[in-house]
Amino acid sequence: MKRQSTVPSLNSDRSSSNGGYAPAVVVPHRHSETARKALAMFKVLASSPEDRWRAVSNDGGFKSYSRVISGAGLPMLRGEGVITGGWTVEQVNAVIESAGCRQFWDERFENLSVAETFNQNEYLFHVTLRGVGSLTGRDLAGVTIVDRDVQTSALYNVSTSVLDPTIPEDPGRIRALLELSGWSLRPTFDGQGNTVAVNVTFVIQIDIRGTLPNSVVKSMTASMTTAVSRLNQFLNKTGYPPYASQISGARLLDTFDPKTGFYEL
């Protein structure tokens, strides 16, 4: 039986393969080229053969890989697995994008603010990351692009760092560089067109900046490579937050508390 979220979605029609999304009208903006280059690179990395990566772990079907990047303090990481429970790609993506949810399944995440909405599927963001031990907290300024394949119903959510005058550096934090972070969500359907499972691939390459102790490198690597399995656990324990199927005008920052189900737009 398809599981239902503890909180209903703002999108009432979830049975169609594309979630009721109309083709996006692309409005060029100052970070358009950066966003599209990141999306193209992510698709190449997410679909690259396993033998191009070094296997790190395989825990209950959730696999992780790494690739050494010359001069980088952290390797490029890739995680993959299958999210069960009948969740749609839009519901999974809602958990990925919700700051309230991410505070539970991403232990390094602290907060997210949307600085500017460029169009229905692209926005400028600022993220703060918790410090580890005596390590100073980091922050990121970046652009996110969400892309949907109308033929396969796959959804791609990709982010990369940008320089933008609307998000100045925080003197109390170190500005990290997100080379690339992306999610590939590929659904499988039953005979009635209902989502049975979602095949997920997550890729991230981040430069935290500064000297990192080996213990911190190991801790951060372990956290990032288990992102897919922790996302699966969160969904099947808590469900997904409300989300809007169409966004026009500015993208609003919502508040959602998974513990209480409180939602405020």
C-alpha positions in Angstrom: 0.0 0.0 0.0 1.3 3.5 -0.9 2.2 5.3 2.3 0.9 8.8 3.0 2.7 11.7 4.5 2.0 12.8 8.0 1.3 16.2 6.5 -0.6 16.6 3.2 1.1 18.2 0.3 -0.1 21.5 -1.2 -0.1 19.6 -4.5 -3.3 17.5 -4.6 -2.6 15.6 -7.8 0.3 13.2 -7.4 -0.8 10.4 -9.6 0.4 11.7 -12.9 4.0 10.9 -13.9 5.2 14.5 -14.1 3.4 15.6 -10.9 1.2 18.1 -12.8 4.1 20.3 -13.7 3.9 22.3 -16.9 7.0 22.8 -18.9 9.0 25.6 -17.3 9.4 28.9 -19.0 13.2 29.6 -18.8 13.9 33.2 -17.9 17.7 34.0 -18.3 19.4 35.5 -15.3 22.9 36.5 -14.2 23.7 32.9 -13.1 22.0 31.0 -15.9 25.1 29.7 -17.5 26.6 28.6 -14.2 23.5 26.7 -13.3 23.2 24.9 -16.7 26.8 24.0 -16.7 26.5 22.4 -13.3 23.4 20.5 -14.3 25.1 19.1 -17.4 28.2 18.1 -15.4 26.1 16.5 -12.7 24.2 14.3 -15.3 27.5 13.1 -16.6 28.8 12.2 -13.2 25.6 10.6 -11.9 25.4 8.3 -15.0 29.1 7.5 -15.2 30.0 3.8 -14.7 30.8 2.5 -11.3 34.3 1.5 -12.4 35.1 5.2 -12.7 34.8 5.5 -9.0 36.4 3.9 -5.9 33.8 1.8 -3.9 33.6 3.0 -0.3 30.7 1.1 1.2 27.6 -1.0 0.5 25.1 -1.0 3.4 21.8 -2.7 2.7 21.9 -1.7 -1.0 22.9 1.9 -0.3 26.2 2.3 -2.0 28.8 5.0 -1.8 31.8 5.9 -3.9 34.6 8.4 -4.0 36.9 10.0 -6.6 40.1 11.8 -5.6 40.3 15.4 -6.8 43.8 16.8 -7.1 44.5 19.6 -4.6 41.1 19.1 -2.8 40.8 18.5 0.9 37.8 16.3 0.4 37.1 13.8 -2.4 34.2 14.0 -4.8 31.6 11.7 -3.3 28.7 9.7 -4.8 25.9 7.9 -3.0 23.1 5.8 -4.5 20.2 3.6 -3.5 16.5 3.0 -3.8 13.9 5.0 -1.8 10.9 2.7 -1.0 7.5 3.5 0.3 5.7 4.7 -2.8 6.9 8.3 -2.6 6.9 10.3 -5.8 10.0 12.2 -7.0 8.3 15.5 -6.1 7.7 14.3 -2.5 11.3 13.2 -2.3 12.5 16.6 -3.7 10.3 18.4 -1.2 12.3 16.8 1.7 15.6 17.6 0.0 14.6 21.3 -0.4 12.9 21.8 3.0 15.2 23.5 5.6 13.0 22.0 8.4 13.4 18.5 7.1 17.1 18.8 6.2 18.0 19.8 9.8 17.0 16.2 10.7 18.5 14.1 7.9 21.6 16.3 7.2 23.7 16.6 10.4 26.0 19.3 9.0 23.1 21.6 7.8 22.1 24.6 9.9 19.9 26.9 7.9 18.8 27.9 4.4 17.5 31.2 3.0 16.4 32.0 -0.5 17.9 35.3 -1.6 16.2 35.5 -5.0 13.9 33.6 -7.3 15.0 33.6 -10.9 12.2 31.5 -12.4 10.0 28.5 -11.5 13.0 26.2 -11.2 16.0 28.3 -10.4 16.9 30.3 -7.3 19.8 32.0 -5.4 20.4 30.6 -1.9 22.5 31.1 1.2 23.2 28.1 3.4 24.9 27.9 6.8 26.7 24.8 8.0 27.5 23.8 11.5 31.0 23.8 12.8 32.6 20.5 13.9 34.2 20.6 17.3 36.6 23.6 17.2 36.1 24.0 13.5 34.5 27.3 12.5 31.1 27.1 10.9 30.9 27.5 7.1 28.4 29.1 4.7 27.6 28.8 1.0 26.2 31.2 -1.6 24.9 29.3 -4.6 22.3 28.8 -7.3 20.0 25.8 -7.5 18.3 24.5 -10.7 15.6 21.9 -10.8 15.2 20.0 -14.1 12.5 17.5 -15.0 12.6 14.9 -17.8 9.1 14.6 -19.3 9.9 11.3 -21.0 11.2 9.4 -17.9 9.6 11.6 -15.1 13.1 11.9 -13.6 13.9 15.0 -11.5 17.3 16.6 -11.1 18.1 19.0 -8.3 21.6 20.6 -8.7 23.4 23.4 -6.9 26.7 25.1 -7.3 28.5 28.1 -5.7 28.3 31.6 -7.2 29.6 35.0 -6.3 26.7 37.4 -5.8 26.7 40.9 -4.2 23.4 40.2 -2.5 25.1 37.5 -0.3 28.2 39.0 1.2 30.6 36.9 3.2 29.9 36.4 6.9 32.9 37.5 9.0 32.0 34.9 11.6 32.1 32.0 9.1 34.4 30.7 6.4 32.8 30.8 2.9 33.0 27.3 1.5 33.0 26.5 -2.2 30.4 24.1 -3.5 31.8 22.9 -6.8 28.7 20.7 -7.3 25.9 19.0 -5.4 23.1 17.2 -7.1 20.3 14.7 -6.8 19.0 12.4 -9.5 15.6 11.0 -8.7 14.4 8.4 -11.2 11.0 6.7 -10.5 9.7 3.3 -11.3 6.0 2.7 -11.7 3.4 -0.1 -11.4 0.9 -1.0 -14.0 -1.5 1.8 -12.8 1.2 4.5 -13.1 1.8 4.8 -9.4 5.3 5.3 -8.1 6.7 2.1 -6.6 10.2 3.4 -5.8 12.7 6.1 -6.6 16.2 5.4 -7.7 18.5 8.0 -6.2 22.0 9.2 -7.1 23.7 11.9 -5.0 27.0 13.5 -6.0 28.8 16.2 -4.1 32.2 18.0 -4.4 32.8 20.7 -1.9 35.8 22.7 -0.7 35.3 23.5 2.9 38.4 25.8 2.9 41.0 25.8 5.5 43.0 23.0 7.1 40.9 20.0 8.2 42.0 17.4 10.7 41.8 13.8 9.5 39.1 13.1 12.0 36.9 15.9 10.5 37.6 14.7 7.0 36.5 11.2 7.9 33.4 12.4 9.8 32.3 14.7 6.9 32.9 12.1 4.3 30.9 9.5 6.2 28.0 12.0 6.6 27.8 12.9 3.0 28.1 9.3 1.6 25.2 8.2 3.8 22.9 11.0 2.7 20.7 8.8 0.5 20.0 6.2 3.2 19.3 8.9 5.8 16.9 10.5 3.4 15.1 7.2 2.9 14.9 6.7 6.7 13.5 10.2 7.2 10.8 9.8 4.5 9.6 6.4 5.8 9.5 7.6 9.4 8.3 11.2 9.0 6.9 11.7 5.5 7.3 14.9 3.4 6.4 18.5 3.9 3.7 20.5 2.0 5.0 21.8 -1.3 3.7 24.0 -4.2 3.3 22.4 -7.6 3.7 25.7 -9.4 5.7 28.8 -8.3 5.1 32.2 -9.8 6.8 35.3 -8.6 9.2 35.1 -5.6 10.0 31.8 -4.0 8.8 32.0 -0.4 10.8 30.5 2.5 8.5 28.2 4.4 8.8 26.9 7.9 8.1 23.2 8.6 8.7 21.3 11.8 8.7 17.5 11.1 8.2 16.7 14.8 5.0 18.6 15.2 3.8 18.9 11.7 3.6 22.7 12.0 3.8 24.4 8.6 4.0 28.2 8.0 4.3 29.9 4.6 
